[in-house]
Amino acid sequence: MQCSFNTVGQALIAKLRGELDLHTSPQFKEEITKSFTTHPQIKYLIMDVKDLQFIDSSGLGVILGRYRELEERGGRLFFVEANPHIKRVLQMSGLQKISEFAGSTAEVLQRVEGGQL
């Protein structure tokens, strides 16, 4: 799995590529935790999953842990550009109840910067 992070104001954009599973989720957890620690102003996590091909319960667990941290900060979790397979897995896991799906990162950033959240 490859992941890249970019901070825009109070938003952390995580762009994922490949597979988020038992083998790759510890690395993802370490990197995203480092971003949360380095940027305490982060309230919004925008996960660009356009190029994510697979996710298992380990990956879902890492995401759920970050959601809890966002919730403590008064923030929110977004998934953007989810392909049908990944969207279905996220919905079946119940993550759609605590997050939002959006068409693009720009759409979410516009809402964040416009104070619409």
C-alpha positions in Angstrom: 0.0 0.0 0.0 1.1 3.5 -0.7 -0.3 6.5 1.2 0.4 10.2 1.0 -0.7 12.9 3.4 -1.4 16.6 2.8 -2.7 19.1 5.4 -4.9 21.9 4.3 -6.0 24.1 7.3 -7.9 21.8 9.6 -8.1 19.0 7.1 -5.8 16.0 6.7 -6.0 14.4 3.2 -5.0 10.8 3.1 -4.6 9.4 -0.4 -4.5 5.6 -0.4 -3.4 3.2 -3.1 -3.3 -0.5 -3.2 -4.5 -2.7 -0.3 -5.1 -1.7 3.4 -5.0 -5.0 5.2 -3.3 -6.9 8.0 0.1 -6.4 6.6 -0.2 -2.7 5.6 -2.5 -1.3 8.3 0.2 -1.0 11.0 2.3 1.3 8.7 -0.8 3.3 7.8 -1.7 3.7 11.5 1.8 4.8 12.4 1.8 7.4 9.6 -1.6 8.8 10.2 -1.0 9.0 14.0 2.2 10.9 13.3 0.2 13.4 11.2 -2.4 13.8 13.9 0.3 14.4 16.5 2.3 16.8 14.3 -0.8 18.8 13.3 -3.1 19.1 16.4 -5.4 21.5 14.5 -6.7 18.6 12.4 -10.5 18.1 12.8 -11.3 16.6 9.4 -9.9 13.5 7.8 -10.5 13.2 4.1 -9.7 9.7 2.8 -9.2 9.6 -0.9 -9.8 5.9 -1.6 -10.1 6.2 -5.4 -7.0 3.9 -5.9 -7.7 1.7 -2.9 -8.3 -1.8 -4.3 -8.9 -3.8 -1.1 -9.6 -3.2 2.6 -10.0 -5.8 5.4 -11.0 -5.6 9.1 -7.5 -4.5 10.1 -7.8 -1.5 7.9 -11.3 -0.8 9.0 -10.1 -0.9 12.6 -7.4 1.7 12.0 -9.9 4.0 10.4 -12.3 3.5 13.3 -9.6 4.4 15.7 -8.9 7.7 13.8 -12.6 8.4 13.8 -12.7 8.3 17.5 -9.8 10.7 17.8 -11.6 13.0 15.3 -14.8 12.8 17.3 -12.9 13.9 20.4 -11.6 16.9 18.4 -15.2 17.7 17.2 -14.3 16.7 13.7 -15.5 14.4 10.9 -14.5 11.7 8.6 -15.0 11.7 4.8 -14.4 9.1 2.1 -14.0 10.5 -1.4 -14.1 8.8 -4.8 -14.8 5.4 -3.4 -15.2 2.7 -6.1 -18.3 0.5 -5.8 -16.4 -2.4 -4.1 -14.7 -0.2 -1.4 -17.9 1.8 -0.9 -19.8 -1.5 -0.3 -17.3 -2.8 2.2 -17.4 0.6 4.1 -21.2 0.5 4.1 -21.4 -3.1 5.3 -19.0 -2.3 8.1 -21.2 0.5 9.3 -18.7 3.2 8.6 -21.3 5.1 6.5 -23.1 5.9 9.8 -20.2 7.8 11.2 -18.7 9.3 8.0 -19.7 10.9 4.8 -19.1 9.9 1.2 -18.2 12.7 -1.2 -17.4 13.0 -4.9 -14.1 14.8 -4.5 -11.6 16.2 -2.1 -12.3 19.7 -3.4 -16.0 19.4 -2.6 -15.2 18.5 1.1 -12.5 21.2 1.4 -15.0 23.8 0.0 -17.4 22.8 2.8 -14.7 22.9 5.4 -13.3 26.2 4.4 -16.8 27.7 3.9 -17.8 26.8 7.5 -20.6 24.5 6.3 -19.7 21.7 8.7 
